[in-house]
Amino acid sequence: MIEFWGATLVFFVLGAVMFLWPLWQKSEHDHQASRDALNKAFYYDRVEEIQSEGAEG
């Protein structure tokens, strides 16, 4: 029975570390700002594409 609880503890700790690892990592730059800029670029590119398709008919 002790092997079961030992294995359970090992898997629990491993799962907790895998879940919490990204929270412990320090980001070198702001991912949200770069994601926002990328989304804006995609949006404006798509708007331009839709306008050109509308002009073609």
Secondary structure, 3 states (H helix, E strand, C coil): CHHHHHHHHHHHHHHHHHHHHHHHCCCCCCHHHHHHHHHHHHHHHHHHHHHHHHHHC
